[in-house]
Amino acid sequence: MATDLNILSSNLKEAFSVKVVSLEERLGELTLVVRSSDMISVFTRLRDDADLRFEELVDVCGIDYSTYGSELCEDGKYLPEAPRAGPRFAAVYHLLSVTHNIRLRVRVFADDDEMPVLNSVSEIWPSANWYEREAFDLYGIIFVGHPDLRRILTDYGFVGNPFRKDFPLSGTVEMRYDAAQQRVVYEPVTVEPREITPRTMREENYGRS
């Protein structure tokens, strides 16, 4: 496996040279970071180059790095720190080469934290369609060129992006069925904010019948 990773690493460096922002091995897989301006040309070659041949896009994940590297204090809140250097939002693409039986992770950061925008890869891998919709829904990442970029997991009229680090755990609205109006209505959330601290110690007989 190590030999395969070394070969893949060499092929990636040869194919993309200056387009490689970083390339590292961790947990038996390579992670390639490229700029958003280069992503379409890089992904197209990853699919088509005979030495690479990543025919399948397995998943696309959005990430919010705004609290990355922070540590929790005793009450469950993040310790105050200087803002993390670098962009806040990224999309991570998990690729599989059936031809060479190897995987690759590619990370692309959005340049603008206020309006994160990346190019859609749905024309390169049609499977990206719903994955990009999920990242748009949960993180607010806009994929330019997507054929049908709309929410896929949250409800109609949902406000905000629930996987962003600054989104409240209790949400902003709650829904219930109103018998008088004979329909579902939305109201401001009534759940009181609270800190959820995991219990790391249990009684000796906890969970035993």
DAMO-V158549 format. One line per field, one symbol per residue. ss: DSSP state (H for helix, E for strand, L for the rest). phi: phi as a letter, one per 30 degrees, with the letter a starting at -180 (. if undefined). psi: psi as a letter, one per 30 degrees, with the letter a starting at -180 (. if undefined). A space follows every 50 residues. Layout:
# DAMO-V158549
ss->???
phi->???
psi->???
This chain:
# DAMO-V158549
ss->LHHHHHHHHHHHHHHHHHHEEEEEEELLEEEEEELHHHHHHHHHHHHHLL LLLLLEEEEEEEEELLLLLLLELLLLLELLLLLLLLLLEEEEEEEEELLL LEEEEEEEELLLLLLLEEELLLLLLLLHHHHHHHHHHHHLLEEELLLLLL LLLLLLLLLLLLLLLLLLLLLLEEEEEELLLLEEEEEELLLLLLLLLLLL LLLLLLLLL
phi->.dddddddeddddddchddddabbcahibccccbdddcdddddddedcdd dchddccdabbdbccdcdidcdcddicdddbdeddjddcbcccccbcddc hacbcbcbdddcddbdbbddcdddbeddedddddddddcidccdjddadb dbcdddidcjbdcddcddddicbbbadcdddhadbcbedcddeadccddc bbdecdicd
psi->eeeeeeeeeeeeeeefcffjeljlkkhglkkkklleffeeeeeeeeefkf fdhifkjelkklkjgfgkfllkaegflkkklkkkklleklkkkjkkjeeg hllkkkkkkkejeeikklkkgffejfffdeeeeeeeeffgkkjkfkfijl lfellkgkkajfgkfgkkefafllllkjeefhlklklkkfkkklkjkkkf kllegkfk.
